[in-house]
């Protein structure tokens, strides 16, 4: 097992671990700090306008900060989305996290099929024992066949 090389997976002992994540340049904590700084600067400027007699600037600043805050919340909710595929001790564990919701599906590795769902750019379908899970959302479509073949090769080898 130690001589196998994988592009997307990490191997350790008798397990193979694929962690597929969204490519996010800003974490939710960094985004909160950035939003706080935007709120501070905008409120100071709106306060100066209020002081000079332009009272409506404060109203529009509040609306703007509310809309930007909602957009940042939607982004932050999906920033940590990801997929984990773990092959260990005759089991294939698939974890899908979307918008803070984690779904786990476990398969016996001897009974798993790994195939593209539809066309050549579709997600990868992992199925067995009457259950089906789609993976590969966070891999470029042209690299999904490579991921599927890696999973198949690991299932045959381990």
HELIX and SHEET records of a PDB file:
HELIX    1   1 UNK A   28  UNK A   51  1                                  24    
HELIX    2   2 UNK A   56  UNK A   78  1                                  23    
HELIX    3   3 UNK A  109  UNK A  111  5                                   3    
HELIX    4   4 UNK A  141  UNK A  143  5                                   3    
HELIX    5   5 UNK A  144  UNK A  157  1                                  14    
SHEET    1   A 5 UNK A   9  UNK A  12  0                                        
SHEET    2   A 5 UNK A  15  UNK A  21 -1                                        
SHEET    3   A 5 UNK A  82  UNK A  88 -1                                        
SHEET    4   A 5 UNK A  91  UNK A  98 -1                                        
SHEET    5   A 5 UNK A 101  UNK A 108 -1                                        
SHEET    1   B 3 UNK A 113  UNK A 116  0                                        
SHEET    2   B 3 UNK A 124  UNK A 128 -1                                        
SHEET    3   B 3 UNK A 131  UNK A 135 -1                                        
END                                                                             
